[in-house]
Amino acid sequence: MKKIRTLFTLILLTTLTVFASAQIEQPPVEINAEIVDGPNSSYLLRVEYAFPEGYHQTLQEDFFKFEITSPEGLNSGPITYPEGTIEGDLINYYGSVTIEAELLSPPPESTETITVKASWQVCDEEGTCLFPQSTEFTVSANFTNAGAGASEASGGIAQILIILLFAFLGGLLLNVMPCVLPVLSIKALSLVKQGGEDRKQILLSSLLYTAGVIISLLALALVIIIIKASGEQVGWGFQFQNRGFVIALLTIIFVFALSLFEVFTISAPVLKTGSAVNRSGSAGSHFFSGVIAVLLATPCTAPFLGTAAGFAFSQSAFVILAVFFMVGLGLSFPFILIGFMPSIVSKLPKPGAWMNTFREIMGFLLIGTSVWLIDVLIYQSAAGFLTKILIYLTAVTLAAWLYGKMSQPSASKRKRIIGSSVAVLIIAVSAIFLFSGNNDAVENETASPGNGQFADWLDFSPETVYENIGGDVPVFVAFGAKWCMTCRTNESTVIFTNEISRFFEENNVILIHGDYTNENPEITEWMNEYGRAGVPFYSWYPAGSFEAVLLPEIINRKSITSLIE
């Protein structure tokens, strides 16, 4: 057990050492900017980058961009990039390059300068990309050459460490979010069953759970890195926009629920709660419980987590991995504490007959989670898909029942093999039926905010927001998704209450809703511009202002009514 503690400590020290070593000296990049006349009486903001010899910039809009940070209300449109050197699947820029964007409104007459934040990430001749950099500088607002040189990028290791702290706190808070509570409740029950075990066994199970959480999140981070490298944008919880992933997760959760009702018994995840499961559970059960916790946690965002993920998704692969590692450390931290302080377990209720009732209650909780996932699938799919889902789950139930009947300890090996084979065949055939035909929802058939509670809201698009902000009335923009339990909780307890509905009506608030249930690149890009990576995302534009006030992920009625006080 001493070796396990030493290994765990070495992993943490190695991570911090590698992170510190990543802060290498950056080559100087000269930046100049100016405002020039554009077409149709418009104005363009042009930013010129001069890269040193031996380095180049790759066209990745997340790392190669600029934005106006002041004055309030002045915004720019999409950035236009010139043609570069095509090298394989990449477009690279050498020497000097100028990018530009149209000003959506001229600066106020009293404005003498505007502040611009420029970002870049240079790569050397071997193709190794250095740490992303950024700097802020001023540009003359009298539409003459700004001649504004840039200094070395702001931020650095202090900023990254703050983001890593946010990631840890966000992961810690995920433990109390509605998405992951079902699994954590069952995990708590398994801890009660460990009450009589020795300290080494409790520590080992906690470390295995932690490994499952962290490895799952690092795997998710690698998927995100690959998607970003292909030029696509991605947000937190993106996997829930894939119907196949939701079906796979639904199957796992539903099968686990059946096991809690002892339709059959398994010795996998957390779910070592059946009477036929041994007291300590297998190593795989503890590890896989961490995997399931991550799968259920990812549709949720929590305070601090949105900021950390939003920052990470615009950074290098190393930063993404570091942030996701810290999220995993935060999510598993309560169980790490229990592992190193097993006396905590003794404070839990003693094992007894009450555990059977609790186990069945947890089964109903997982059935409720399955209903939530079915609702997501209905929203993502064509009419009639509900019938196919119910037939599929009925077949899964039949397969589980058959497996339970023919795989009892007293059954012969031949009978167990036949039962397992038939169960797998039933599930395979039903899955083929489920995925057969065209199950895609007709565009705007189900995903339109014109349905349900959002009937009176405008459908989000960047143009819709720009057309309505800056006027005589405020604008409220809300992004959510059917698979986001935090979003749905906010909607039912805050946004669609009588008090907030009256508030919106009395103040003539323009309401705009963005549906992120299915993939929506415009919403992803919009959230990235504000440093966020997932839903829920709420922003408020006061009357006469183009500057957004961002609300926290978890809101209450005061969060909204105080915006006009």
C-alpha positions, 0 to 999 in steps of 0.5 A: 500500500505504501507503493500505491501512495508513492506512485500516486504522489509521483503522478501528481509531481510529474504532472506539475513538473511537466506543466512548469517545463512547458513555460519556455521562452517565446520568440518575439512577434511584432504586431501593428494595427490600424483602422481603415475605410471599408466598403459601403461606408464601413470601417475595417480593423486590420492587425498585422503580425510579423513572425520571426525567421524560423517560425510560422503561424498555422491557421487555427481560428481559436489561436490566431485572432483578435477582439476589441475589449474597449470601449463598451459597445464596439464589436467587430464581425468575423475575421477575414484571413488571407491565403497562406501556404498550404502544407498537407492539411494545414494553412501556414503563414510565414513572415508578415500577415494581415487579418481584418474584420469589419467594425459593426458600429463606429466608435463613439465620437468621444473615443480617441483610442480602442483597445484590441486583444490579439492572440497567436501561437507560433510553431517552429520549423519542425512543426512543434507549436509553442504556448499560445500568446496574447497581448492588448494594445491601443489603436487610434480611433481617428481612423489613421495608422495606429502604429501600435506595437505589441509587447510580450503576451500577457497571462503566463503561468499565473493565469494558467494556475488560476484556470487549473484551480477553477478546473479543480473546483468545478470538478469538485462541484460536479459532485453535487450536480443532478447529472452525477448524483445517481452514480454517487449515491450508489457509490456511497452505498458501496462505501457503507459496505466497505465499513468493515474492511481494512485501510488498504482495501479502502484506499485501493478502491478509492484510487481505482475510482480516481483512476477511472475518473481521470483516465476517462476525462483524459480520453475525452480530452484527446478526442477534443484535441483530435476534433480541434486539429481537424478544424472543427469547433467543439463544446463541453458535453458535445458527445451528447449531441451524438445519438449513438452515444446517448443510446449507448449510455442509455443501455448501460444505465438501464441495464445497471438499473435492472441489476439493482432490482436483481433481474440479474446480478453483475460484479461490475461498476459501483453496482456491487450492491446486489446480494450476490456481489462480494463485499469488496468488489473487483478492481474493475468495478471500482475503476468502471464506477469512475468511468460511469461518473464521468459519462453522467457528469459531462452534460453538466457544467458547474460554477468555475467549470465553464470558465476553465473549460472555455479557456482550455478549449481555445488553448493547446493540447497540453493545456486541455489535458492539464485542465481535464486532469484537474477536473478529474482530480476535483470530481474524485477528490471526496473519495481520495479523502476517504481513501486516505482518511478511512475513518470517515467511512465509520461515520456512515450508517452500519450495513443492514437490511435497510441497504436492500431498500436503498438499493432499490430506490437507487434503481428507480433513480437510474430508471429516472435517468433513463427516462431523461435520456429517452427524452433527449433521444426523442428530441434528436430523432424523427417522429416514431423513434420513441416506439423503436426505443421502447421496443429496444429497451423491452428486448434489453430487459428480456435479454437481462432476464434470460441471462439472470435465469440461465447464469445462476451459480448453480447452472451448468457451464453449458447453460450459462454459455447458451444464456449469455449467447442468446442474450447478446443475440437478442440485444444485437438484433434489437440494436439493428432494428433500432438503428435501421432506417432514417432516424434523423429529425426533420430540420426544425421539426423538433429542435426549434425553440418555437415549440414548447416553453420557448414558443415566444422566444426568438431563434438564436443567430448572431444576426438576430442578436446584433439586430436587437442589442443596443436598442431601447430595451434589454435583451436576454440570451439563453443557451440550453440543451435537452441533455443538460439537467442544469439547464432544465432545472434553471428553466423550471425553477427560474426562467419560466416561473411567473415572477420572471415571466412578469419581469420579462414582460414588464421590462419589454425584454427581448428573449432569444434562445439557442438550442444546443441539443444537437450540434450547432457551430454558431452557438459553439463559436458564440460561447467561445467568443465569451470564454465559455465552452458549454451550456447553460450559457446566459447573457444579458444586454442592457438597454442601449448597450452592446456589451453582454453581462454574463450570468453564472451557470446556476441562476436564481430569480435574484440573478435576473431581477437584479439586472435592472435594479 
